[in-house]
Amino acid sequence: MKLLRTLSTSRLVLLIVGVVALAAGGAAIAVAASGGSGPTPPPKPLAQALHDSLAGPAPEGVTARIKFTNKLFPSGAITGQVGSALMSGASGRLWATNDGRGRIELQSDAGDVQIVWNQTAVTVYDASSNTVYRATLPAHAKRSADQTGVPSVAKISDFLANLGEHVSLSGAEPGNVAGQEAYTVRVSPKHDGGLLGAAELAFDASRGIPLRLGIYAQGASSPVLELAATHISYGPVSSSDVDVTPPAGAKSVDLGSLTRNAKEARTGRVHASGVQAVQAAATFPVVAPDRLVGLPRQDVRLVGGKDSKAAVVVYGHGLGAIVVIERPAGAGGNNGPMGSLPEVSLNGLTAHELATQLGTALTWKRGEAAYVLAGSVPPAAAEAAARALG
């Protein structure tokens, strides 16, 4: 909450654009746009509504009852995972402090999911698989004095005008969410949006606290993913509510750092760009045609450590782009979690496919190389792109 109260204009940009980016990746937590009964705030232009909400009194903490719904994966797309609250959805609670700590607890018959974060790290414990996932968060740069405080209405208006060149923005729709007067804004891509239809955000009209966030597939009237606050209260939150550790015997998966820096690049990252440079540096055959199913090639890079090189090839623009990851066959392919996904045939080869309402991912092996292809495209388009690689 404290961060929301001191957002610079650039951070407001990252907040809204980040919502859309997460939606395209299919990993976002979303909130619906349905309203509740109760008083509603007065109509205001979006810039004024954002400014006034951020300028309101800062709460010491937030406690809420929430409901998470996941309609991203078709029935049978991921076998053995339907019991997880992350895969099937669940109700639960949220606690957050004003110093950057928080916890979400989702409850299901298969076991709870605990998502705990602070300013440096986030952990996700899934009791259905007794697994904890850990990631390090990027360090926050210190803000100078002129970067603190609430942006003016004029600055917010300028930001919204620039954003409007790429997405369509609704006005601030008055409503009532979780018993609070709120505004809802809808964001939808103007072009190259892939399967993403829109994202919706509802926020407390007087405190600037997000209450609802919804992600919709093209043509859908209800969100694909939903995290909704059904009741919320403001006040101090005990450290015992947010400082929760996973069981000692849980399996651990280290997702590493969610940021990259120069030191990391100097101590093992491989950076080569361009088709010829990547093909020369790779220890496996790299396939990167100029075009893929009509999409022009935009970028080719070789990344990873000395023993884990991978070529990343991007086709197309925006959220409708297709990304191909190529690596030595022994380092990926049909092994791992995607190996249990449904099978499809690609030019006589067997691939595994994850199809969702927001995109499709395929993985397969051919000769000395293993491939992963992903994009916010339907399964037929993704399969056609995979076959076109040869």
Number of C-alpha atoms within 10 A of each C-alpha: 21 15 12 21 22 18 19 21 20 13 14 18 16 13 13 16 15 13 21 24 17 15 27 25 15 20 12 19 21 26 28 28 24 14 17 16 12 12 14 18 17 13 14 15 13 21 19 17 27 26 22 18 22 25 20 15 11 19 18 15 21 19 21 20 18 24 21 23 22 18 16 23 20 11 9 11 17 18 11 10 15 17 16 22 27 20 16 16 21 21 19 21 19 22 23 27 24 18 13 14 22 25 23 21 21 23 21 19 10 15 16 21 24 24 21 25 23 18 14 14 17 18 23 22 23 23 20 18 15 16 18 22 18 19 18 18 16 14 11 8 6 7 11 7 7 7 15 14 14 21 21 17 17 12 16 22 19 14 16 20 13 12 16 16 11 14 20 15 21 15 16 23 19 21 26 23 29 22 19 23 22 31 32 28 18 20 23 21 20 13 13 15 21 22 23 29 22 25 27 24 22 30 26 26 28 21 23 25 20 19 27 28 26 27 35 26 23 15 10 13 9 15 24 25 26 26 24 27 25 18 16 18 15 15 14 15 18 12 13 7 17 20 13 15 12 20 12 7 9 15 14 16 13 11 12 12 14 11 11 10 9 8 9 12 14 10 10 14 18 19 16 18 18 14 19 11 14 22 20 12 16 18 15 19 17 25 16 22 13 12 15 19 16 10 16 15 19 14 15 24 19 26 21 15 15 10 10 14 21 25 27 21 24 22 24 19 16 16 22 20 20 27 20 23 19 29 27 24 18 12 15 20 23 22 14 8 8 20 16 16 19 16 16 16 13 17 11 8 12 15 25 21 27 20 24 21 21 25 26 23 23 26 27 27 21 14 9 13 21 22 24 23 22 24 25 29 24 17 20 11 15 23 20 13 20 23 16 14 15 9
